[in-house]
Amino acid sequence: MDEIRWFKLTTNIFSDEKMRIIEDMPEKDTLFYIWIKLICMATQQYDKGGLYIAAGGRIMVRNEKAL
């Protein structure tokens, strides 16, 4: 399995529709933290962008703009 030590964020991450939705929420700081943590977890687990939360459950983190 390949190891990923870092990932890139684009400078316009806050122009992304998902980030604009998050920024309109009162708990935006917490949600942004969770978003970044999920990306970090996906890179640690590295399965072509897939993040396994539980057995049989899978969340895909495949946003080339954010990655």
JOTAGI-V729164 format. One record per residue. N is the residue number from 1. RES is the residue in one letter. PHI is phi in radians with two decimals (999 if undefined). D_FIRST is the distance of its C-alpha to the first C-alpha in Angstrom with 2 decimals. Layout:
n:N res:RES phi:PHI d_first:D_FIRST
n:N res:RES phi:PHI d_first:D_FIRST
This chain:
n:1 res:M phi:999 d_first:0.00
n:2 res:D phi:-1.22 d_first:3.80
n:3 res:E phi:-1.92 d_first:6.56
n:4 res:I phi:-1.92 d_first:9.71
n:5 res:R phi:-1.76 d_first:12.84
n:6 res:W phi:-2.72 d_first:15.48
n:7 res:F phi:-2.46 d_first:16.73
n:8 res:K phi:-1.85 d_first:20.14
n:9 res:L phi:-1.98 d_first:23.04
n:10 res:T phi:-1.37 d_first:25.87
n:11 res:T phi:-1.22 d_first:29.33
n:12 res:N phi:-1.80 d_first:30.68
n:13 res:I phi:-0.98 d_first:28.39
n:14 res:F phi:-1.41 d_first:31.62
n:15 res:S phi:-1.55 d_first:33.06
n:16 res:D phi:-1.11 d_first:30.46
n:17 res:E phi:-1.00 d_first:32.19
n:18 res:K phi:-1.11 d_first:29.90
n:19 res:M phi:-1.23 d_first:30.56
n:20 res:R phi:-1.14 d_first:34.27
n:21 res:I phi:-1.12 d_first:34.40
n:22 res:I phi:-1.08 d_first:32.81
n:23 res:E phi:-1.12 d_first:35.21
n:24 res:D phi:-1.45 d_first:38.17
n:25 res:M phi:-1.66 d_first:37.35
n:26 res:P phi:-1.10 d_first:38.93
n:27 res:E phi:-1.69 d_first:35.69
n:28 res:K phi:-1.03 d_first:33.90
n:29 res:D phi:-1.10 d_first:32.73
n:30 res:T phi:-1.15 d_first:31.03
n:31 res:L phi:-1.15 d_first:29.48
n:32 res:F phi:-1.13 d_first:28.17
n:33 res:Y phi:-1.03 d_first:26.65
n:34 res:I phi:-1.11 d_first:24.95
n:35 res:W phi:-0.99 d_first:23.74
n:36 res:I phi:-1.16 d_first:22.12
n:37 res:K phi:-1.11 d_first:20.69
n:38 res:L phi:-1.10 d_first:19.08
n:39 res:I phi:-1.11 d_first:17.48
n:40 res:C phi:-1.08 d_first:16.22
n:41 res:M phi:-1.10 d_first:14.91
n:42 res:A phi:-1.13 d_first:13.12
n:43 res:T phi:-1.27 d_first:11.39
n:44 res:Q phi:-1.20 d_first:10.52
n:45 res:Q phi:-1.42 d_first:9.17
n:46 res:Y phi:0.36 d_first:7.62
n:47 res:D phi:-2.36 d_first:8.28
n:48 res:K phi:0.97 d_first:10.21
n:49 res:G phi:1.61 d_first:12.82
n:50 res:G phi:-1.49 d_first:13.38
n:51 res:L phi:-2.20 d_first:14.50
n:52 res:Y phi:-1.60 d_first:15.46
n:53 res:I phi:-1.56 d_first:18.71
n:54 res:A phi:-2.59 d_first:19.83
n:55 res:A phi:-0.97 d_first:19.29
n:56 res:G phi:1.48 d_first:20.06
n:57 res:G phi:-1.76 d_first:20.44
n:58 res:R phi:-2.51 d_first:18.29
n:59 res:I phi:-2.02 d_first:19.12
n:60 res:M phi:-1.58 d_first:17.90
n:61 res:V phi:-1.95 d_first:17.77
n:62 res:R phi:-2.31 d_first:18.31
n:63 res:N phi:-2.05 d_first:21.10
n:64 res:E phi:-1.04 d_first:20.69
n:65 res:K phi:-1.14 d_first:23.85
n:66 res:A phi:-1.51 d_first:22.50
n:67 res:L phi:-1.62 d_first:18.99
